[in-house]
Amino acid sequence: MLYRVRVVVQPREGVSDPEGDTLSGRLKRKGIAGVKRVRSGRYWEIYVEADSKEQAEVLAKRIYTAPPLVNPVKDDVQLLAIEETG
């Protein structure tokens, strides 16, 4: 079966986020009220062949941890969803 794995990678709390800071400043300059903070990140869709959703999750975690595709010192990874696509 084919599974779509959706992942978000963001800077860890307390780590500098210049892209988020820049976007926050731009939104404020545009006069958009209420913006208190912006965090930037990356969104990945990874399609994997697996026998089950559980196996797809194991494969996905291996993709971004061994060897890491993210910097574990500065990045947090959140697995958003695993969906069977067909």
N, C-alpha and C positions, 0 to 999 in steps of 0.2 A: 504494500500500500504506500501511497505517497502522502506525506504530511507536510504542512506548512507550519514552520516554527517562527513565531514573531518575538523579537528580542529588542530591548532598549538598553543602550549603554550610555551612562551619564557620569560626569565627574563626581567623585565621592564628596560627601558633605565636608566642607572646610578646605577643599582643593580649589584653587583659582579656576574660574570659568570666564575667560575673557570674552568668548563669543556670547554667552548669556548676558554679561554686563553690557556689551555693545548693543545687543537687541533691546535690553531694558531701557537704555538711554535713548535709542531711536524711538521707541514707543512713547516715552515720556515727551520727547520733543514733538511728536505728532499730536500731542494733546490727549492721548488716551488715558483717561483718569483711572485710578485704582490699581495700576500695575505696581506691585511692591517688589517683585523679584522675578527673574527669568533664569531658568536653568537650560543649558543647551544639551544636546545629546545626539546619538546616532540611532537610527532605526534599521533593523535588519529583518529581511524575510529570507529564511533558509528552507529550501525544499529537500527533504530527505526520504529515502526509501527505507521502510522499516516494517516489521511484522506486527507491531502494536504501537499504541500511543506511548506506552512506557519506554519501549525501545527507542522511539523517536526522541523522547526527552533525554535519554542517556546519550544518544548520538549528538544532539544539540549541545549539551553541556560539554562534551568532549571537544566539539568544534571551537568553543570559546575559552576552554581552559587548558588543553593539552596539545601542543604548547599554546599558551594564551594568545588570543587575538586582541585582547585588551590588556591594559596595564593594571594589574591587580592592586598596585600601590595607589593609583589615582582614580581608577574607574570602578563603578558599580554596574553590575549586569542584572537586568530583570527579565526573566522569561515571561512574556505576556500571555502567550497562548500557543497551543499545539492543536492544529485542526487537520482532520483527514480531508484530502482534496480529491481523492479518486483512486 
